[in-house]
Amino acid sequence: MKILMASSEAHPYAKTGGLADMVSALSITLAKLGHEVRIAIPRYYGIDRDSLAPLEGAMGVPVGGGEEWCAVYTADLPGSPPKNPVRVCFIDHEKFFGRDGIYGNPWEPDFLDNPRRFSFFSRAVFQLCRKTGWFPDLLHSHDWPSALVNVYLKFWERPLGERGEFAKTASVLTVHNLGYQGVYGKDNYGCTGLGWDVFYNAGFEDWDMMNILKAGLYSADKLSTVSPHYAEETKTQAQGFHLDGVLRYRSADYSGILNGIDTAVWNPAKDAYIPLKYGISNLAEGKARAKKALQKEFGLPLSAEVPVIGMVTRLTGQKGVGELFGPGYGSAWAICRDMKIQLVLLGSGEPWCENEVQSLASRLPNFRCRIGYREDLSHLVEAGSDFFLMPSRYEPCGLNQMYSLAYGTPPIVRNTGGLADTVENYNQETGEGTGFMFDDLSPQAISDTVGWAVWAWYNQRPRIEAMRVAGMKKDFSWEKSAKKYVELYQSCLR
């Protein structure tokens, strides 16, 4: 099968979150399964042209207001199979993508011309196929920045009939986070180059605004999201971000497929970032060495007995940081004051929360934080922590809880989205389970569940060790997920 991924991000070239990891990891795994896969992404300012191979000649892209011209560069995706490499095609347009930031920057969090930028990119995907003479069986787009690919396919390319090169091409749109939809004023619609009949027929209309993701959801042949539980949640008013009606309408074509993790990178038996590589056979020694290194790194007292609770997170409302760190009502202060624990945090995000966690760290002897992100430190937190805390408001898939399970670190999570699909709640009567879960997102619920885990640490340690082993035995490899995508693609083509 010939598959083209259209995405605004792909690791290691452009990344703001899990989208980039998913696109690259899924593409590599599909290639290993024998499929011919290509990825189309913009060439942002931070992607060095000198490391890429140019395609000869400029490429014209018809958009609203005329035609834009661009260059195309290519490279083989690192980590893809040598005999069947994933080719990455970079759409190079200096005016649209030659700037700092993918969707915005600190001075302009959401670029005003994003509708034009990503309309151009989505249209360029089809011109890229014409330029290279390579036409996919399946177009797989991701989130709102490439959702227009589905609209162009349905309302522009397929109406050409058998004389069109995409007459038999099917489309899948994956929603990674329904909270981001690409909603802009209707005055931006002209940049798509589509007629106003399409505006209404494709479902762009959204309370007198233009909703790009909504149009993609109506236009794609099949829809998916990144976990089965999140697929059900997004069909409810509570977590549907006012698109729940669209997803219920398309429920027969909508499925949840759990993301995998890169087991070549997130694997304690291969991890170069931790003091001692370990597996189930030397779990206790490996965890103890990592815990000691983690305590040293964060300036905490070296203690094997006191449990370390780790966090690697974006400090945003989605991640439950208000209920945990909110000044005057968050539970972090009471947790650190009343429980014999150590708490470490690596992350960045909303300024109020960055300021608050730094203030807490200055006043609490058993809480330490690092603002920012470091790949090596994120691995050490996963390996050296005794528990991993994720009190998310919603979590489409989540990766850190899977990393934690792979590293023998029981997660403490809210019962939502992909967390519910990957963590089995602890049963203190039987000892079964892989983590600790709570339902209500409240400071009290977080505190109670952390307290439950800490109680089990001090009173049921053998069962904690059994939970570690049970988590490490779970299979979160991408091959399992990729095969489900192949089934989705085949049903789509049928």
Secondary structure, DSSP 8 states (H G I E B T S, - for coil): -EEEEE-S-BTTTB-SSHHHHHHHHHHHHHHHTT-EEEEEEE--TTS-GGGSEE-SS-EEEEETTEEEEEEEEEEE-TTS-TTS--EEEEEE-HHHHSSS-SS-BTTBSS-TTHHHHHHHHHHHHHHHHHHHT---SEEEEETGGGTHHHHHIIIIIGGGGGGSTTTT-EEEEEES-TT---EEEGGGGGGG---HHHHHHTT-EETTEEEHHHHHHHHSSEEEES-HHHHHHTTSTTTSTT-HHHHHHTGGGEEE----B-TTTS-TTT-TTSSS---STTHHHHHHHHHHHHHHHHT----SSS-EEEEEEEESGGGTHHHHH-TTT-SHHHHHHHSS-EEEEEEEE-HHHHHHHHHHHHH-TTEEEEES--HHHHHHHHHH-SEEEE--S--SS-SHHHHHHHTT--EEEES-HHHHHH--B--TTT---SBEEESS-SHHHHHHHHHHHHHHHHH-HHHHHHHHHHHHT---BHHHHHHHHHHHHHHHH-
